[in-house]
Amino acid sequence: IELTPAAKELVAERGYDPVYGARPLKRSIQKNAIDPLANELLTGRFKAGDRILVDRDGDRLVFRIAERKASDTEAA
């Protein structure tokens, strides 16, 4: 998994609170990156070995395949 600078910025923006500092950061990462990515994995969009690029699209994160690992059958 690789996050673009824009994706990191979104997670940081949502994970910072003037009162609590960066304490909400873990929750922001879970809500904005891990949970949506888990849903994408469950749909079968990504396969084992895929390199996933996380980018920002407005107020949300989007996931793309940056590089797909060749399967054993394709390599033969």
N, C-alpha and C positions, 0 to 999 in steps of 0.2 A: 504494500500500500504506500502510495506517495501522495502527499497533499501539496497542492500549489500554494504559493504565497497568499493568494486571494482566499483560498479555503481556510488556511491557518488564521487569517485575519478575521473571518466570520466566526470561527470557533472562539477565538480570543475575545471578540466583541461580546459575544453571548455569554462568555464564561467569566467576565469581569463585572464586579459590582462595587460601586464606590464605598459602600459600607463594609462589605466582607472581603474586598480585594479579589484574589484569584480563587477563593474557596469554591465558588460554584463551577470552576473550570472542569472538574471531573464530570459533573452532571451535564455540562454543555457538550463535552466530547461524547458521552453516552447517548444523549438525546439527538444530537445533530449529525453524528458520524457513525457510531457503532450500531445503533438500532436500525437506521435506514440501510446500512450496508448488510446487516444480518438478513433483512427482508429481501434484499437483492440476491443474496446467496441462496436463500430458501427457494426463490423462484427458478433457480438454475441458470440465471443470466451469466454468472461467473463460474469458472471451473478451477479445480486445483491447479496451482502453478501460474494462474493468471496474475499479471502485475496490474493493479488497479490504481488509476489516477483519480484523485478526489479534487474537484474544482468547485468554484462558487458560481452559481447562477442566480443573481439577485439576492434574495434572502434565504436561499437553500443551497445545500451541497448536492452535487451530481457526481455520479460514479461512471467511469469509462474504463474500458480495457486499454491499458497502455501497451501491453505486450501479452500475447497469448502463447503459452508454452505448447509446443507441438506434442500431440499425444503419441503414445508408443506405436499405435497403428499407422500414424502419419509418417513417423520416422523410418518405418521399415520399407 
